[in-house]
């Protein structure tokens, strides 16, 4: 009976794992690719339903205290499944257009999502490592999908080599923590950790591994090349679902394994990394002409904003990070999705921002949707990106880290330049030559429209009569939302 109860707490990951095996077998037996696509979508919709159920369920641990369920872990699962679902919905048309629509892609996505969920619900260092490696191995394969092009081979090789290197740091950190405490369970470690040199060294190496996965400076070197060489809709998957899983794991490690040691020792380290990440990410993004590289450096900057909430080290800070992850998932998948749509048209190289001249009038819906996502990424109200930044910066101010919040606001202001630049080309520059654009498929178009609606809706949601998402986070996440946060 206990086994079935444990399995019930891990249902979304179980569904994605089983679906991955089914899709892999279908691919081996040459099942029609559209059938494989619909099997993947249906399985993710079922997992999405269970992740919604878990949002309002109890909190606790299962599988001998290795898996956390409910609260922060449930929201992390919800983010991973949501990001995966939208990325799959927009991937079919794009992969068909570039000639790489294979059933194995969906199997790798499902297996990677299983690892991400394991990472997001980890309550033990062993599960943290297994989830991280399951996710990473699948992402290495997906990064090299376009292997006949140099950028694809470069993306896979760089991601694999640097990922393996960072995994060494993480595994060595786990070994040192185990040597210092004799435990791998977060709660057990917290109860016996003495803050000695061995434990601190292990904790530092563990954080290095996590910093790599979230693309924090100076562990960000792989990000622009990997994002550029990976198929664009899969780049959206890398930038959102995997980053959400890593940040949720980060929250669980800080709040459960190092609660009494967070203060002076870790807060300053995370704050310094946050400042470097925000500044360097935004500065390099300012000079990018390639849209995918611009969004890659933008994602580095967003990791810096998220680290502001972690540096605050408070329940309000963790809640702000969770909300920001939701906002980031919605608007970033949408931005990459529109770019992928333009790339399907081979009339010009639409990875170059200069070739966006006049595009806003050729396909008005896509132009408006891209503008919504870029405004949101820049943190301009009334879009969801503004609220995400507000919550993490407000948490930093409430924690007495005013300087960090001010740096974050100034970095966000600087980002407005490179987010608005594509819109100038969309609407205020004439096209270089005449060409026609392919009409987007229904699933593709409606997925992007829905993401645009969510970006606007959750930007104004706190002022609506119904309860807001941030209030739900406060209600259901005692590990990351017990403190109140003023709603703008």
C-alpha positions in Angstrom: 0.0 0.0 0.0 2.8 2.4 0.8 4.3 1.7 -2.6 1.2 2.8 -4.4 0.9 5.9 -2.2 4.5 6.8 -3.1 3.9 6.2 -6.8 0.8 8.5 -6.6 3.1 11.3 -5.4 5.3 10.8 -8.5 2.6 10.4 -11.1 3.6 13.1 -13.6 7.2 11.8 -13.9 5.9 8.2 -14.2 3.6 9.3 -17.0 6.4 11.0 -18.9 8.8 8.0 -18.4 6.2 5.4 -19.6 5.2 7.7 -22.5 8.9 8.0 -23.5 9.2 4.2 -23.7 6.0 4.0 -25.7 7.2 6.7 -28.1 10.6 5.0 -28.5 9.0 1.7 -29.4 6.7 3.4 -31.8 9.6 5.0 -33.5 11.5 1.7 -33.7 8.4 0.1 -35.4 8.2 3.1 -37.8 4.8 4.3 -36.5 3.6 7.5 -38.3 5.3 10.5 -36.9 2.0 12.4 -36.4 0.8 9.5 -34.3 3.9 9.8 -32.1 3.3 13.5 -31.8 -0.3 13.1 -30.6 0.8 10.3 -28.2 3.3 12.7 -26.7 0.8 15.6 -26.5 -1.8 13.4 -24.8 0.6 12.0 -22.3 1.8 15.5 -21.4 -1.8 16.7 -21.1 -2.5 13.9 -18.6 0.7 14.7 -16.7 -0.4 18.4 -16.7 -3.8 17.4 -15.2 -2.0 15.5 -12.4 0.4 18.4 -11.8 -2.6 20.7 -11.3 -4.1 18.3 -8.9 -0.8 18.2 -6.9 -0.8 22.0 -6.6 -3.7 21.8 -4.2 -2.7 18.5 -2.5 -0.9 17.8 0.8 2.8 18.3 1.2 5.3 15.7 2.5 7.9 13.2 1.3 7.8 9.8 -0.2 10.1 7.0 -1.4 11.9 6.8 1.9 12.1 10.6 2.2 13.9 11.0 -1.2 11.0 12.7 -3.1 9.2 15.8 -2.0 5.6 16.3 -3.0 3.2 19.3 -2.8 4.2 22.9 -2.2 7.4 24.0 -4.0 8.0 20.6 -5.6 4.4 20.5 -7.0 4.9 23.9 -8.5 8.2 22.9 -10.0 6.5 19.8 -11.6 3.8 22.1 -13.0 6.4 24.4 -14.5 8.3 21.5 -16.2 5.2 19.9 -17.6 3.8 23.2 -18.8 7.0 24.2 -20.5 7.4 20.8 -22.1 3.8 20.8 -23.4 4.1 24.1 -25.1 7.5 23.4 -26.6 6.2 20.1 -28.1 3.1 21.8 -29.5 5.2 24.3 -31.5 7.9 21.8 -32.4 6.1 19.7 -35.0 5.7 22.3 -37.7 9.2 23.7 -37.1 11.0 20.3 -37.2 9.1 19.3 -40.3 10.2 22.6 -42.0 13.9 22.0 -41.2 13.7 18.3 -42.1 14.4 16.9 -38.6 11.0 15.7 -37.5 11.9 12.3 -35.9 10.1 10.2 -33.3 13.2 9.9 -31.2 13.1 13.7 -30.6 9.8 13.3 -28.6 11.2 10.3 -26.7 14.2 12.4 -25.6 12.0 15.3 -24.6 9.8 13.0 -22.5 12.9 11.3 -20.8 14.4 14.7 -20.2 11.2 15.9 -18.6 11.3 12.9 -16.3 14.7 13.9 -15.2 13.6 17.5 -14.7 10.7 16.5 -12.6 13.1 14.3 -10.5 15.3 17.3 -10.1 12.5 19.6 -9.1 11.1 17.2 -6.4 14.4 16.0 -5.0 14.7 15.8 -1.3 17.9 13.8 -1.4 21.3 14.4 -3.1 21.2 11.1 -4.8 17.9 11.9 -6.5 19.2 15.4 -7.3 22.2 13.8 -9.1 20.1 11.2 -10.9 17.5 13.7 -12.1 20.2 16.1 -13.2 22.0 13.5 -15.3 18.8 12.0 -16.8 17.9 15.5 -18.0 21.4 16.4 -19.2 22.1 13.3 -21.2 18.9 13.8 -23.2 19.6 17.5 -23.7 23.1 16.7 -25.1 21.4 14.5 -27.7 18.8 17.1 -28.6 21.5 19.9 -28.9 23.2 17.9 -31.6 20.0 17.1 -33.6 21.2 19.1 -36.7 24.5 17.2 -36.7 25.2 17.9 -40.4 25.8 21.6 -39.6 28.8 22.9 -37.7 26.7 24.9 -35.3 24.8 21.8 -34.3 27.9 19.7 -33.7 29.5 22.5 -31.8 26.4 22.9 -29.6 26.3 19.2 -28.7 30.1 19.0 -28.1 30.4 22.1 -25.9 27.3 21.2 -23.9 28.5 17.7 -23.3 32.1 18.6 -22.3 31.2 21.5 -20.1 28.2 19.7 -18.7 30.4 16.7 -17.8 32.9 19.0 -16.2 30.3 20.7 -14.1 28.8 17.4 -13.1 32.2 16.5 -11.6 32.0 19.5 -9.4 28.5 18.6 -8.3 29.4 15.0 -7.6 32.5 15.9 -5.7 30.4 18.4 -3.6 27.9 15.6 -2.8 30.8 13.3 -1.7 32.2 16.0 0.6 28.8 16.8 2.1 28.3 13.1 2.7 31.7 12.8 4.3 30.9 15.7 6.6 27.5 14.6 7.6 27.1 10.9 6.8 23.8 11.6 5.1 22.4 12.5 1.7 18.8 13.5 2.7 18.3 17.2 2.9 16.6 17.2 6.4 19.2 14.8 7.8 22.0 16.9 6.5 20.5 20.1 8.0 20.1 18.4 11.4 23.8 17.4 11.6 25.6 20.0 9.5 28.1 21.9 11.6 29.2 24.5 9.1 32.8 23.1 9.1 35.3 23.5 6.3 34.5 20.1 4.8 30.7 20.8 4.6 31.2 24.3 3.3 33.6 23.1 0.6 31.0 20.5 -0.4 28.2 23.0 -0.4 30.3 25.4 -2.6 31.0 22.7 -5.2 27.3 21.6 -5.2 26.3 25.2 -5.9 28.8 25.4 -8.7 27.0 22.5 -10.4 23.7 24.2 -10.0 25.1 27.6 -11.2 26.1 25.9 -14.4 22.7 24.5 -15.1 21.0 27.9 -14.6 23.7 29.7 -16.8 24.9 32.0 -14.1 28.2 33.9 -14.7 31.0 32.8 -14.8 29.5 29.4 -15.6 27.6 30.6 -18.6 30.1 30.0 -21.5 28.1 27.2 -23.1 24.8 29.0 -23.3 25.0 31.2 -26.5 26.6 28.5 -28.6 24.3 25.8 -27.5 21.2 28.0 -27.9 22.3 29.0 -31.4 23.1 25.5 -32.6 20.0 23.8 -31.2 16.7 23.8 -33.2 14.9 26.9 -32.0 11.8 25.3 -30.5 14.1 22.9 -28.5 16.2 25.9 -27.5 13.0 27.2 -25.9 12.8 23.9 -24.0 16.4 24.2 -22.8 15.8 27.8 -21.7 12.6 27.3 -19.8 11.8 23.8 -18.5 15.4 22.8 -17.6 16.1 26.2 -16.0 12.9 26.0 -14.0 13.8 22.5 -12.7 17.3 23.7 -11.7 16.0 26.8 -9.8 13.3 24.8 -8.0 16.1 22.3 -6.9 18.2 25.3 -5.9 15.3 26.5 -3.6 14.9 23.1 -2.1 18.6 22.8 -1.3 18.8 26.2 0.3 15.5 26.0 2.2 15.8 22.4 3.4 19.5 21.5 3.4 21.1 24.8 4.5 18.4 26.7 6.3 20.4 27.8 9.3 23.6 28.3 7.2 22.0 30.5 4.5 22.6 33.9 6.1 26.0 35.5 6.0 27.8 32.6 4.2 25.7 31.9 1.2 23.7 35.1 0.7 26.7 37.2 -0.2 28.0 34.5 -2.6 24.7 34.3 -4.4 24.4 38.1 -4.4 27.8 38.6 -6.1 27.0 35.9 -8.7 23.6 37.6 -9.3 25.2 41.0 -9.9 27.8 39.5 -12.3 25.1 37.6 -14.1 22.8 40.5 -14.6 25.5 42.9 -15.7 27.4 40.6 -18.1 24.3 39.0 -19.5 22.8 42.4 -20.4 26.0 44.0 -21.6 26.8 41.3 -24.1 23.1 41.1 -25.2 23.3 44.7 -26.2 25.6 44.1 -29.1 24.0 40.9 -30.5 22.6 40.9 -34.0 21.7 37.2 -33.9 18.2 36.8 -32.3 18.9 33.5 -30.7 22.2 34.6 -29.2 20.5 37.8 -28.0 17.8 35.7 -26.2 20.6 33.4 -24.9 22.4 36.3 -23.2 19.0 37.6 -22.2 18.3 34.2 -20.4 21.6 34.7 -18.6 20.4 38.1 -17.4 17.1 36.6 -16.3 19.0 34.0 -14.2 20.6 37.0 -12.5 17.2 38.4 -11.7 16.1 35.1 -10.3 19.2 34.9 -8.1 18.2 38.1 -6.5 15.2 36.3 -5.0 17.5 33.5 -3.8 20.0 35.9 -2.3 17.2 37.4 -0.2 17.0 34.0 1.4 13.4 34.6 2.7 10.1 33.0 2.0 9.0 36.0 0.0 12.1 35.7 -2.1 11.5 32.1 -2.9 7.9 32.8 -3.7 9.0 35.6 -6.0 11.4 33.2 -7.8 8.6 30.6 -8.3 6.3 33.3 -9.8 9.1 34.6 -12.0 9.8 31.1 -13.3 6.2 30.8 -14.4 6.4 34.2 -16.1 9.7 33.4 -17.7 8.5 30.1 -19.0 5.4 31.6 -20.7 7.1 34.6 -22.3 10.3 33.0 -23.3 8.7 30.0 -25.1 6.5 32.5 -26.9 9.5 34.6 -28.0 11.4 31.6 -29.3 8.3 30.2 -30.9 7.8 33.4 -33.0 11.4 33.3 -34.0 11.1 29.7 -35.0 8.1 30.6 -37.2 10.1 33.2 -39.1 13.1 30.7 -39.4 10.7 28.3 -41.2 10.6 30.7 -44.1 13.8 30.3 -46.1 13.5 33.6 -48.0 16.0 35.3 -45.7 18.2 34.4 -42.7 15.8 35.3 -40.0 18.2 34.7 -37.3 19.6 38.1 -38.1 17.7 41.0 -36.6 18.3 43.2 -39.7 16.2 40.8 -41.8 13.2 41.5 -39.5 12.6 44.8 -41.4 9.0 45.1 -42.3 8.0 41.7 -40.9 5.4 43.3 -38.6 3.1 44.1 -41.6 3.6 40.8 -43.5 2.2 38.6 -40.7 0.5 41.1 -38.2 -0.5 38.5 -35.6 3.0 37.2 -35.3 4.4 40.7 -35.1 2.0 41.7 -32.3 2.6 38.5 -30.3 6.4 38.9 -30.6 6.1 42.5 -29.4 4.0 41.3 -26.4 6.7 38.8 -25.4 9.5 41.3 -25.9 7.8 43.9 -23.8 7.2 41.3 -21.1 10.8 40.2 -21.1 11.9 43.8 -20.7 9.7 44.1 -17.6 7.3 46.7 -18.9 3.8 46.7 -17.3 1.1 45.5 -17.7 2.8 42.2 -18.7 3.7 39.3 -16.5 7.5 39.9 -16.8 7.0 43.2 -14.8 5.4 41.4 -11.9 8.0 38.7 -11.9 10.8 41.3 -11.5 8.7 43.2 -9.0 8.3 40.3 -6.7 12.0 39.3 -6.6 13.2 42.9 -6.2 10.7 43.6 -3.5 11.8 40.6 -1.6 15.4 41.8 -1.8 14.4 45.3 -0.5 12.4 43.7 2.4 15.5 41.6 3.2 17.6 44.8 3.4 19.5 44.2 0.2 18.5 47.5 -1.4 21.8 47.8 -3.4 21.2 44.5 -5.1 17.6 45.4 -6.0 18.8 48.8 -7.4 21.4 47.0 -9.6 18.7 44.6 -10.8 16.4 47.5 -11.7 19.2 49.3 -13.6 20.1 46.2 -15.5 16.5 45.6 -16.4 16.3 49.2 -17.7 19.4 48.6 -19.9 17.7 45.5 -21.3 14.9 47.6 -22.8 17.3 48.6 -25.7 17.9 45.1 -27.1 14.3 44.0 -26.5 12.9 47.0 -28.4 15.4 46.8 -31.2 13.7 43.9 -33.1 10.4 45.9 -32.9 12.0 48.9 -34.5 12.9 46.6 -37.5 9.5 45.0 -37.4 7.6 48.2 -37.8 9.9 51.1 -38.7 12.2 49.6 -41.3 11.4 48.7 -44.9 11.8 45.1 -46.1 15.0 44.4 -48.1 13.1 42.6 -50.8 9.7 41.2 -51.6 8.9 37.7 -50.3 6.0 35.7 -49.0 5.7 34.0 -45.6 4.4 30.5 -44.9 1.1 30.5 -43.0 1.5 29.0 -39.5 -0.3 25.8 -38.7 -3.4 25.9 -36.4 -1.8 24.2 -33.4 1.3 26.4 -33.8 -0.6 29.6 -34.1 -3.1 29.0 -31.3 -0.3 27.9 -28.9 1.5 31.2 -29.4 -1.7 33.1 -29.1 -2.5 31.3 -25.8 1.0 32.1 -24.6 0.4 35.8 -25.5 -2.9 35.8 -23.6 -1.3 34.3 -20.5 1.5 36.9 -20.7 -1.1 39.7 -20.6 -3.6 38.1 -18.3 -1.1 37.3 -15.5 0.3 40.8 -15.9 -3.0 42.3 -14.7 -4.2 39.3 -12.6 -3.4 40.8 -9.2 -5.9 43.6 -9.7 -8.7 41.3 -10.7 -11.4 40.2 -8.2 -10.3 36.6 -8.3 -7.3 35.4 -6.3 -3.9 35.8 -7.9 -1.2 33.2 -8.6 1.1 34.8 -6.0 -1.6 34.4 -3.4 -1.9 30.7 -4.3 1.9 30.4 -3.9 1.7 32.0 -0.4 -1.2 29.6 0.6 0.2 26.3 -0.6 4.0 26.6 -0.3 5.0 26.8 3.4 8.6 26.1 2.4 8.7 29.1 0.0 5.7 31.3 0.6 4.9 31.8 4.3 5.8 35.5 4.3 3.5 38.1 2.9 4.4 40.1 -0.2 2.8 43.4 -1.1 0.9 43.2 -4.5 1.4 46.2 -6.7 
